[in-house]
Amino acid sequence: MIASIVTVGDELLNGQTVDTNSAWLGEKLNEIGVTLSLKLSVSDNIKGIIDGLSYASERSDIILMTGGLGPTKDDITKVAIAEYIGDTMSFSDVTYERIAGFFKASKRPMLEAHKQQCYMPSTASLVNNPLGTAPGMWMSHNDKIILSMPGVPREMKGIMSEGGLKKINALVEGSYIDHYIIQTAGVGETTIAEKINDIIEDFPPEISIAYLPGVASVKLRLTVKATQQELAEKLTQTFGNRITERLGNMVYGLGSIKLPQAIGKLCIDKKLIIATAESCTGGGIGHELTSIAGSSAYYTGSIVSYSNELKQKLLGISSETLSNHGAVSEETVRDMIHGLVDTTQCDIGVAVSGIAGPGGGTLEKPVGTIWIAIGNREKIKTRKLQLIRNRRLNIDYTIVLAMNELRLFIECNF
């Protein structure tokens, strides 16, 4: 089955709103074996919506529309759909009772605009919206399916989860799909591809692989489409296990796990307490580590010492080290670890200091020069990064790479 996504809204075209709906829908469609062939954004007018429907209908079996459903007078998607499929608008008593009940329960007045929301194409089947007043509308035209939903992400996801995905899945017969997700960090897509190239060459026709690069990380997604569920699951496990074993410690986890979660699990399993001493990342590493519920069990805190004065006062860095080697140096991050361990009594410390940019660099230490140290009193591992002149990217890369070095340090030493 082939699908298209048509998003409605001038705000999407002029950049005022970022379209996150399509990414979520694409992922969910892929999970149930539906191929997405087109993503299209159209303006808030009847001609634009009808043109979009016509274009998508020629290229797909099902069209998912988001946007233009609500109580305001400029929400005209359902009017345009009715005109496109040659239908008339009718008042939905079911929708009216649901909306009226919503406002009664919340002790708020129901406005005339909300009553107008109850008009929809007469042939539409409604899909419940558990998080809003505008229901999803499921329609058929020329052997094609149209599912129209509000553009508010939480409402669209609610409609799809409530019944939309189930209805779409019922249309996909004799096709089973299975995924195997491998999470890696610290290496690039090209390095990974070269390392597993011979395994990919062994892939049967039913299996494919996608490389999804992120900041200092790459997610590998194996997808199998087969006529039998057992075959699909067997292929993903067989080849997923081969790739995971080949990549070794490049892999930090499987499925939807994030790097801070993997680190947290390691710390709990090994009964370790960690802390961070940050300069150029400004507390970003600590923020990521504490984004995980329960992180207080293994994360004790951070010392954000941006200035040399605070490096000396809070971490005990000597003036001689700063004078002879500078704040951005292997010697300084090593001493930051010593001071952090003494102050926090952590088992493992993470320290970073660098020149994120866009200014502040020298010929000897250009912008993007960053030092990372991981360790304790017994052992310290350091790594020098030479990144680019983009401040935001430099900070983001350093955060991920520092966390990955922490993961590797734990795996190798505990």
C-alpha positions in Angstrom: 0.0 0.0 0.0 1.2 3.5 -1.0 0.5 6.5 1.2 0.8 10.3 0.8 0.7 13.0 3.5 -0.9 16.4 2.7 -0.4 19.1 5.3 -2.6 22.2 5.2 -1.6 25.6 6.5 0.1 28.8 5.3 2.1 28.7 8.5 3.8 25.6 7.3 4.7 27.2 3.9 6.1 30.5 5.3 8.2 28.8 8.0 6.2 30.0 11.1 5.5 26.4 12.0 7.7 23.3 11.6 5.9 20.2 10.2 6.6 17.5 12.8 3.4 15.6 12.0 4.8 14.1 8.7 7.9 12.7 10.4 5.8 10.9 13.1 3.3 9.7 10.5 6.0 8.4 8.2 7.6 6.4 11.1 4.2 4.9 12.1 3.3 4.0 8.5 6.6 2.3 8.0 6.1 0.2 11.1 2.9 -1.3 9.6 4.3 -1.9 6.1 2.8 1.1 4.3 5.2 2.9 1.9 5.2 6.7 2.0 5.7 8.1 -1.5 4.9 11.8 -1.1 4.8 14.6 1.5 3.1 17.8 0.3 2.2 21.1 2.0 -0.6 23.2 0.6 -2.0 26.6 1.5 -5.2 27.4 3.4 -7.6 27.8 0.5 -10.0 25.4 -1.3 -8.1 25.4 -4.6 -4.8 24.6 -2.9 -6.4 21.7 -0.9 -8.2 20.2 -3.9 -5.1 20.4 -6.1 -3.1 18.7 -3.3 -5.7 16.0 -3.0 -5.7 15.4 -6.8 -1.9 15.3 -7.0 -1.7 12.8 -4.0 -4.5 10.7 -5.3 -2.7 10.0 -8.5 0.3 8.6 -6.6 -1.1 6.8 -3.6 -3.8 4.5 -2.2 -4.3 6.5 1.0 -4.0 10.2 1.8 -3.4 11.4 5.3 -4.3 15.1 5.7 -3.4 17.2 8.7 -4.5 20.8 9.4 -7.6 23.0 8.8 -10.0 21.2 11.2 -11.2 23.3 14.1 -13.7 25.9 15.3 -12.3 28.9 13.4 -13.9 30.2 10.2 -10.6 29.8 8.2 -10.5 26.0 8.8 -11.8 24.9 5.4 -10.2 21.5 4.9 -13.5 19.6 5.2 -15.3 21.9 2.9 -12.6 21.4 0.3 -12.7 17.6 0.7 -16.4 17.6 0.3 -16.1 19.5 -2.9 -13.3 17.2 -4.1 -15.2 14.0 -3.5 -18.6 15.5 -4.7 -20.2 15.2 -1.3 -22.5 17.5 0.8 -21.9 18.8 4.3 -24.2 17.5 7.0 -24.5 18.1 10.7 -23.1 15.3 12.9 -25.3 14.8 16.1 -22.6 12.4 17.5 -19.9 15.1 17.2 -22.2 17.7 18.7 -23.1 15.6 21.7 -19.4 14.8 22.3 -18.4 18.5 22.1 -21.3 19.6 24.2 -20.4 17.1 26.8 -16.8 18.3 26.8 -17.8 21.9 27.5 -20.4 20.9 30.1 -17.8 18.9 32.0 -15.3 21.7 31.9 -18.1 24.3 32.8 -17.3 26.4 29.8 -19.8 27.9 27.3 -20.1 26.2 23.9 -19.8 28.8 21.2 -21.5 29.0 17.8 -18.1 28.3 16.2 -18.0 25.0 18.0 -21.3 24.0 16.5 -20.0 24.8 13.0 -17.3 22.2 13.8 -20.0 19.5 13.8 -20.6 19.9 10.0 -18.7 17.5 7.8 -18.9 15.5 4.6 -22.0 13.3 4.9 -20.1 10.1 3.8 -17.3 10.5 6.4 -16.8 7.9 9.1 -15.6 9.5 12.3 -12.4 8.5 14.1 -12.5 9.6 17.8 -10.2 12.4 18.9 -9.4 11.8 22.6 -7.5 15.0 23.0 -9.7 17.6 21.2 -13.0 18.5 19.7 -12.4 17.9 16.0 -12.7 14.2 15.1 -10.8 12.5 12.4 -12.7 11.9 9.1 -12.3 8.7 7.1 -13.6 8.8 3.5 -13.4 6.8 0.3 -13.3 8.3 -3.2 -12.4 6.5 -6.5 -11.0 3.6 -4.5 -8.7 5.9 -2.6 -8.9 6.5 1.2 -8.7 10.0 2.7 -8.1 10.4 6.5 -8.3 14.0 7.5 -7.1 15.1 11.0 -6.4 18.3 13.0 -2.9 19.7 12.6 -2.3 19.9 16.4 0.3 17.2 16.8 -1.1 15.7 20.1 -4.6 15.5 18.5 -3.3 14.0 15.3 -1.4 11.4 17.3 -4.4 10.7 19.5 -6.6 10.1 16.5 -4.1 7.8 14.8 -3.5 5.8 18.1 -7.2 5.7 18.9 -8.3 4.1 15.6 -6.5 5.5 12.5 -3.6 3.2 12.5 -5.9 0.2 13.2 -8.1 1.1 10.2 -5.1 1.5 7.9 -3.5 -1.7 9.1 -6.7 -3.6 8.3 -6.1 -2.5 4.6 -2.7 -4.1 4.5 -3.3 -7.8 3.9 -0.7 -10.5 3.5 2.2 -8.3 4.4 4.2 -8.4 7.6 6.8 -6.0 8.6 9.5 -6.2 11.4 12.2 -3.8 12.5 15.5 -4.1 14.3 16.9 -0.8 15.6 20.7 -0.6 16.4 21.9 2.6 18.2 25.5 3.6 17.8 27.6 6.6 18.9 31.1 8.0 18.3 31.5 6.8 14.8 30.3 8.0 11.4 27.9 6.4 8.9 30.7 5.7 6.4 32.8 3.8 9.0 29.8 1.7 10.0 28.8 0.9 6.4 32.3 -0.3 5.5 32.5 -2.5 8.6 29.2 -4.3 7.8 29.3 -4.2 4.0 29.7 -7.9 3.6 26.7 -8.6 5.8 24.6 -6.3 3.8 25.6 -8.1 0.6 24.1 -11.3 2.1 20.7 -9.6 2.6 17.8 -11.4 0.9 15.3 -9.3 -1.1 12.9 -9.0 1.9 15.4 -7.0 4.0 16.7 -3.4 3.8 18.8 -1.2 6.0 18.6 2.6 6.6 21.3 4.7 8.2 19.8 7.6 10.2 22.7 9.9 11.3 22.3 12.2 14.3 24.8 14.3 16.3 27.8 12.1 16.7 25.6 9.1 16.4 24.0 6.8 13.8 20.8 4.8 14.2 20.6 1.7 12.0 17.1 0.4 11.1 16.7 -3.0 9.5 13.3 -3.5 7.9 11.9 -6.8 6.7 8.7 -7.1 4.6 7.5 -10.7 4.2 4.3 -12.7 3.6 4.8 -14.6 6.9 5.3 -13.0 10.3 7.7 -15.8 11.5 9.9 -15.2 8.4 10.0 -11.5 9.0 11.0 -11.8 12.7 13.6 -14.5 11.9 15.3 -12.4 9.3 15.5 -9.3 11.5 16.9 -11.2 14.4 19.4 -13.1 12.3 20.9 -10.2 10.5 20.3 -7.7 13.4 22.4 -10.0 15.7 25.1 -10.3 13.1 25.5 -6.5 12.6 25.3 -5.9 16.4 28.1 -8.4 17.0 30.2 -7.0 14.2 30.0 -3.4 15.4 30.9 -4.4 19.0 31.2 -1.4 21.4 30.1 1.0 18.7 26.6 -0.1 19.7 25.2 1.3 23.0 21.8 -0.3 22.7 18.9 -1.6 20.7 15.4 -0.3 20.0 14.4 3.2 21.2 17.0 3.5 24.0 18.9 6.8 24.2 22.5 7.2 25.2 21.8 8.7 28.6 19.5 5.7 29.4 22.3 3.3 28.4 24.7 5.1 30.7 22.2 5.1 33.5 21.7 1.3 33.2 25.4 0.7 33.3 25.8 2.9 36.4 23.0 1.1 38.2 24.3 -2.3 37.2 27.8 -1.5 38.3 26.7 0.6 41.4 28.6 3.7 40.2 28.2 7.3 41.0 29.1 9.9 38.3 29.6 13.6 38.2 30.5 16.2 35.6 32.8 19.2 35.4 31.9 21.4 32.4 33.2 24.5 30.8 32.3 25.0 27.1 29.2 22.7 27.3 27.7 24.9 30.1 26.0 22.1 31.9 24.7 20.3 28.8 26.2 16.9 29.7 24.6 17.1 33.2 21.3 18.1 31.6 21.3 15.1 29.3 22.2 12.7 32.0 19.5 14.0 34.3 16.8 13.9 31.6 16.3 10.3 32.6 13.9 9.5 35.4 15.7 8.0 38.4 19.1 9.5 37.5 19.5 10.7 41.1 20.5 7.1 41.9 23.8 7.5 40.1 24.3 11.1 39.2 25.5 13.4 42.0 25.9 16.7 40.2 27.8 19.1 38.1 30.3 21.9 38.5 30.0 24.3 35.6 33.2 26.3 35.8 33.2 28.5 32.8 35.8 31.0 33.9 39.4 30.3 35.0 38.6 31.8 38.4 35.9 29.2 39.1 38.1 26.4 37.8 40.6 27.4 40.4 38.1 28.0 43.2 35.8 25.1 42.7 38.0 22.5 41.1 41.4 23.4 42.5 43.1 24.0 39.2 46.5 25.6 39.9 47.4 28.9 38.4 50.6 27.2 37.1 48.6 24.7 35.0 46.4 27.5 33.5 49.4 29.7 32.9 51.6 27.0 31.3 49.0 25.0 29.4 45.8 27.1 29.2 42.3 26.2 30.2 41.9 24.2 27.0 44.4 21.5 27.5 44.9 17.9 28.5 46.6 19.0 31.7 43.6 21.2 32.7 40.9 18.6 32.1 43.0 16.0 34.0 43.1 18.3 37.0 39.4 19.0 36.6 38.8 15.3 37.1 40.9 15.3 40.2 39.1 18.3 41.7 35.7 16.9 40.7 36.4 13.5 42.4 37.7 15.2 45.6 34.7 17.5 45.7 31.9 15.1 44.9 33.4 11.7 45.9 32.1 10.3 42.6 33.4 7.0 41.2 33.8 8.5 37.7 34.0 12.1 36.6 33.6 13.7 33.2 35.4 16.9 32.4 35.3 19.1 29.3 37.0 22.4 28.3 37.2 23.9 24.9 36.8 26.7 22.4 33.2 26.3 21.0 33.5 29.4 18.9 32.8 31.3 16.8 35.6 33.4 18.3 38.4 32.8 20.8 40.6 30.6 18.8 44.3 30.9 18.1 46.7 29.3 15.6 47.8 26.8 18.2 44.2 26.2 19.5 41.7 27.0 16.7 38.0 27.2 17.2 36.6 23.7 17.7 39.6 22.5 19.9 38.0 20.7 22.8 39.5 18.3 25.5 37.5 15.6 27.2 38.6 13.6 30.2 36.9 10.7 31.9 38.1 8.9 35.0 39.0 9.1 38.6 42.1 9.1 40.8 43.3 5.7 39.5 42.8 6.1 35.8 42.0 9.0 33.4 41.3 8.7 29.7 41.6 11.9 27.6 40.5 12.7 24.1 41.1 15.8 22.0 38.4 16.9 19.5 39.1 19.2 16.6 35.7 20.3 15.4 34.4 23.1 13.2 33.5 26.8 13.6 29.8 26.2 14.4 29.3 26.9 18.1 26.0 25.0 18.5 27.3 21.9 16.7 30.5 22.0 18.6 28.7 22.0 21.9 26.2 19.3 20.8 28.9 17.0 19.4 31.0 17.4 22.6 28.0 16.5 24.8 27.3 13.3 22.9 31.0 12.3 22.5 31.7 12.9 26.2 28.8 10.7 27.2 29.9 8.0 24.8 33.5 8.2 26.2 31.9 7.8 29.7 30.0 4.7 28.5 33.1 3.2 27.0 35.2 3.9 30.1 32.6 2.1 32.3 32.4 -0.9 29.9 36.2 -1.2 29.8 37.0 -0.7 33.4 34.2 -1.9 35.5 
